[in-house]
Amino acid sequence: MRETIRFGRIAGIPVGAHWSALVVLLLVAQGMAVVVLPALAPGHPPAVYWATGLVTAVVFLASLLAHELAHALVAQRFGLPVQRITLWMLGGVSMLGGEPPTPRADLLVAVSGPLASFSLGLVSGAVAVSAQALGAPGLVVVAAGWLAVMNLVLAVFNLLPGAPLDGGRVLRAVLWRRYGDVLRAEVDAARAGRLLGYLLALAGALELLGGQAGGLWLILLASFLVMAANAEGRTALLRNALAGLTVREAMTPDPAVGHDWLPVDQFTEQVAAHTRQVVFPVVDVDGRPTGVVTLSELGKVPPELRGGTRLSEFQVPLARLSVVAPGDQMGEVLARTPLTGDGLVLVVEDERLVGVLSADDATRALYLASARGSRGAGPVQR
């Protein structure tokens, strides 16, 4: 899930939001301003309801961020790098640069998010009760009470036992410790996630038959859960198939590159014309990667402007690309960065570009792993 808006960093972790998070913001604000607040705190003009609804929606998104930050900070305590946190329509995603090393670590990372939501729910409830006791405006009491309920619901829902929910991670940790086999635990947790999705879809269908439009949301959520559970199951098998294979073994070393200061016409004649590449890393004068350019994009530059247009003006910046190290495990890389079409992952060591990973490289890695035979998952660690 790529962010559309980047907010900055918290504890060194890049934080952003996908455009769909705006849908949540507007839906929550609209629901509060049109339905909840007028019903529970009547007597105010629409502008006041909308202002309160927008503030409530922003605080709710901040609660989702706190949930994901809890996951990320606990993961960091166990030595796991956190690549980014992205808010989107159905909550948030913490992209970890690896998997927890032990069942205990897996369990603690999983439960930290729901615990954060549960704590926020209690705090919001305490604010609502205190505000009412102190005679605060009804708008404040209702907004705080709504946030309390939503955070508690979020905590409980996320603990349902099925991947990719936090409860699925808890189930995986328990099964990992019981089986001594993380792959088997992941596959079973993904199977539980699919079953949970089917049950939610059935509940949504029954609501629709009963005339409840909310059933559409349940069906949408169920579809996401089933797709995500399927993806997690495939990811587990992929990691197992590629166990032990590093990026260095799979990458294309020393690819043809462009320099960010080079004009488009010189790059085309001196570099692109002498290779079959269609995507090229771009580096600065010291060899540090700054982005990538594609021949398709460079072809859009008018001929009369190619002599004065530098590659840096048309490159996809490094911040929007996936960057890995040569020693990273291929299974982990492909699990978090699917390679398709012209997608390219840059391989960087000591701030210098040493290779790239393409879709062809990923396919070759799978063939290579198949020829070697799966190494399988190691024994349980305690």
Secondary structure, 3 states (H helix, E strand, C coil): CCCCEEEEEECCEEEEECCHHHHHHHHHHHHHHHHHHHHHCCCCCHHHHHHHHHHHHHHHHHHHHHHHHHHHHHHHHCCCCEEEEEEECCEEEEEECCCCCCHHHHHHHHHHHHHHHHHHHHHHHHHHHHHHHCCCCHHHHHHHHHHHHHHHHHHHHHCCCCCCCHHHHHHHHHHHHHHCCHHHHHHHHHHHHHHHHHHHHHHHHHHHHCCCCCHHHHHHHHHHHHHHHHHHHHHHHHHHHCCCCEHHHHCEECCCCEECCCEHHHHHHHCHHHCCCCEEEEECCCCCEEEEEEHHHHCCCCHHHCCCCEHHHCCEEHHHCEEECCCCEHHHHHHHCCCCCCCCEEEEECCEEEEEECHHHHHHHHHHHHHHCCCCCCCCCC
